[in-house]
């Protein structure tokens, strides 16, 4: 027959085991994000973004990017980084500061639903050079083929790499130059790639992607 001391010990151990079990219960699954509200996204875009990026996300100003049909994950990431200051741009930082994460998602998914207007390459003298780099890279400088991440037709890979097809050449060239010169710092891979490109190659690639479709 167990002594009183042994019974107390068994009870204490049982209580401790229950406490540990209760404290290590599986955590609740995080709540799923609400489904994007495209109507709110359209309203927010019209109020905050349309003046620079066009009523349907197809900017008519070469220095402002086309956003229509861009991957929503990429757009949300950029807006968050404008807001946090990780991507520096005085105008965009001010615009993003007023947006909540729900606003960003609503805008991004609404833009994804819009069709991007195609562009075209203007410099026939550099198309061959750009195509070689875009599709094959530059082996002696260890520059990877752009198509490996952004796809052969420039459509990109959802949630990972942005769409480039039809983008304004002026904007694309400005971003490659900003990556190369350390002005834009929110993507280490692009910084490393652009660092190995000269001005002529950047201009050629930017013109080339404008004509991809």
DANOR-V907547 format. One record per pair of residues at least 24 apart in sequence whose C-alpha atoms are under 10 Angstrom apart, sorted by the first residue. I is the first residue (numbers start at 1). J is the second residue. Records with the same first field share a line. If there is no record, write none. Layout:
I: J + J
//
This chain:
33: 102 + 105
34: 102 + 105 + 106
35: 102 + 105 + 106 + 109
36: 102 + 103 + 104 + 105 + 106 + 107 + 108 + 109 + 110
37: 102 + 103 + 105 + 106 + 107 + 109 + 110
38: 103 + 105 + 106 + 107 + 108 + 109 + 110 + 111 + 112 + 113
39: 106 + 107 + 110
40: 102 + 103 + 105 + 106 + 107 + 110
41: 102 + 103 + 104 + 105 + 106 + 107 + 108 + 109 + 110 + 111
42: 106 + 107 + 108 + 109 + 110 + 111
43: 103 + 106 + 107 + 110
44: 99 + 103 + 104 + 106 + 107 + 110
45: 103 + 104 + 106 + 107 + 108 + 110 + 111
46: 107
48: 95 + 96 + 98 + 99
49: 92 + 95 + 96 + 107
56: 110 + 111 + 113 + 114 + 115 + 116 + 117
57: 110 + 111 + 112 + 114 + 115 + 116 + 117
58: 111 + 114 + 115 + 116 + 117 + 118 + 166 + 167 + 168
59: 116 + 117 + 167 + 168
60: 168
61: 168 + 170 + 171
62: 167 + 168 + 169 + 170 + 171 + 172
63: 168 + 169 + 170 + 171 + 172 + 173 + 174
64: 167 + 168 + 170 + 171 + 172
65: 166 + 167 + 168 + 169 + 170 + 171 + 172
66: 111 + 116 + 117 + 164 + 165 + 166 + 167 + 168 + 171
67: 108 + 111 + 112 + 114 + 115 + 116 + 163 + 164 + 167
68: 108 + 109 + 110 + 111 + 112 + 113 + 114 + 115 + 116 + 117 + 163 + 167
69: 108 + 109 + 110 + 111 + 112 + 113 + 114 + 115 + 116 + 117 + 155 + 163 + 165
70: 108 + 109 + 110 + 111 + 112 + 113 + 114 + 115 + 116 + 155 + 156 + 158 + 161 + 162 + 163 + 164 + 165
71: 108 + 109 + 111 + 112 + 113 + 155 + 156 + 157 + 158 + 159 + 160 + 161 + 162 + 163
72: 104 + 105 + 106 + 107 + 108 + 109 + 110 + 111 + 112 + 113 + 158 + 159 + 162
73: 104 + 105 + 108 + 109 + 112 + 158 + 159 + 160 + 161 + 162
74: 108 + 157 + 158 + 159 + 160 + 161 + 162 + 163
75: 104 + 105 + 107 + 108 + 109 + 111 + 112 + 159 + 162
76: 101 + 102 + 103 + 104 + 105 + 106 + 107 + 108 + 109 + 159
77: 104 + 105 + 108 + 159 + 186
78: 104 + 186
79: 104 + 105 + 108
80: 104
81: 186
82: 186
85: 186
86: 184 + 185 + 186 + 187
87: 183 + 184 + 185 + 186 + 187
88: 183 + 184 + 185 + 186
89: 183 + 184
116: 165 + 166 + 167
117: 165 + 166 + 167 + 213
118: 165 + 166 + 167 + 168 + 210 + 211 + 212 + 213
119: 165 + 166 + 167 + 168 + 169 + 207 + 208 + 209 + 210 + 211 + 212 + 213
120: 165 + 166 + 167 + 168 + 169 + 207 + 208 + 209 + 210 + 211 + 212 + 213
121: 166 + 168 + 169 + 204 + 205 + 206 + 207 + 208 + 209 + 210 + 211 + 212
122: 169 + 204 + 207 + 208 + 210 + 211
123: 203 + 204 + 207 + 208
124: 204 + 207 + 208
125: 204
126: 200 + 201 + 203 + 204 + 205 + 207 + 208
127: 204 + 205 + 207 + 208 + 209 + 211
128: 204 + 205 + 208
129: 200 + 201 + 204 + 205 + 208
130: 200 + 201 + 202 + 203 + 204 + 205 + 206 + 207 + 208 + 209
131: 204 + 205 + 208 + 209
132: 205
133: 201 + 204 + 205
134: 204 + 205 + 208 + 209
137: 193
138: 196 + 197
141: 193 + 196 + 197
142: 193 + 196
143: 192 + 193 + 194 + 195 + 196 + 197
144: 193
145: 193
146: 193 + 205
152: 212 + 213
153: 209 + 211 + 212 + 213
154: 208 + 209 + 210 + 211 + 212 + 213
155: 212 + 213
163: 209
164: 206 + 208 + 209 + 210 + 211 + 212 + 213
165: 208 + 209 + 210 + 211 + 212 + 213
166: 206 + 207 + 208 + 209 + 210 + 211 + 212 + 213
167: 206 + 207 + 208 + 209 + 210 + 211 + 212
168: 206 + 207 + 209 + 210 + 211
169: 202 + 203 + 204 + 205 + 206 + 207 + 208 + 209 + 210 + 211
170: 203 + 206 + 207 + 210
171: 206 + 207 + 210
172: 202 + 203 + 205 + 206 + 207 + 209 + 210
173: 199 + 201 + 202 + 203 + 204 + 205 + 206 + 207
174: 202 + 203 + 206
175: 202 + 206
176: 202 + 203 + 205 + 206
177: 202 + 203
//
